[in-house]
């Protein structure tokens, strides 16, 4: 991302989560704060603008973004029900999950992100009248050049207690060394700690039409200073995760995502391409 500017891809993801709330029925991911955090104050005009620009590529990307939010939400709900009380968003962007959590004794949540993105989010929260919950701590950090582990420790994170890390929309934009440094640290924490993240397979594996759509999207994110840098082969990634110490690994391809969240729909909302969702637990 560009120095001293909020992540543009995080802003676009927020807009697509908001779009899902007004474009798609039934909802895969319900978020009452998605429209306010995206700065949408005229829903009718917002929907009209979306309809003018709607196409298959945008619909597939929206499907992936809302599926990953739903996947993370379901895993978080299950973890909280099982007694987990530490939740960490790495590269939080304009995610609203921490603001929708139930009031639970001992709950601590942390939003880790680039300072410029974090400041832009806080301005949007204020403008929308969304208060930050008492359990939430903002932790500014640059993932490429700073240690999330050190920043979190200084913010009160307890490495001796299990935590769920949500790391969505970040891994493809990092180099492998930074990715596995963070994953290695998470894997070094206590048993029961888990991480959720998304990644892309090698785009060369795509058939012609999907490869063309990928190339268009790749060029767009590169043009705004946030290029995709890392891709993985699923079996090799699982091998490396197990080598770090993760024992329970769930990896969903686009086919599996569609079967889980988009079955029997009549609006053509479904994902396609190289995107995967992973849940890995110590």
C-alpha angles and dihedrals in degrees: 000000000000118000115264093003127106116250109275092201089055089053091049091049089053090052092051092050087051091047090056090059092060104025106047134060126220098028118235092192120026115202119164090190096052095090097045094047090049089054095245110155099155106053095179094055091042091055093046091053090049093051091053091055099037117128138148095270094052091045092052092048091048089050092054093047095050092043092055091049091050091047091052092045092052092049091048093050091051092048093050091048088053091054104264112150106180121078123177126189109200108199090007095183110171095329112146101197095108090056092053099049119121119252103264128171112252096010116154124182130183131197111204117189148128110296094240093052091045093052092049090051093050090052090052092047090052093047091050093047092242112150121213110242120243092245093060126096123185114222116189115208141149105226095205096052108020137055116251087197093059093043092050093047089054090050095055103268111157110222091188092067127066118260139185113229118202110198106171126164094005113085097069090056095053133076118248095253092058092043096053094041089060094041090048091053093049090049090053092061126093125299112277094040113129141181133209119200143149129229141170131240120230104293089219086076091067123101117245102271094044091045090054091052090048091052091054093051092043091053091050096054091044090052091058092050099260107100125178107252109171136049130172142204106234099229092046092048091051090050091053093046091052089048089057091054106266109138106176111055128173117185120183122196123202090266091054092044090054091049091050102043111012106042119136095005121149099201098072092243105154138123127247136182137034103332119125133183120214135194114186125178134191 
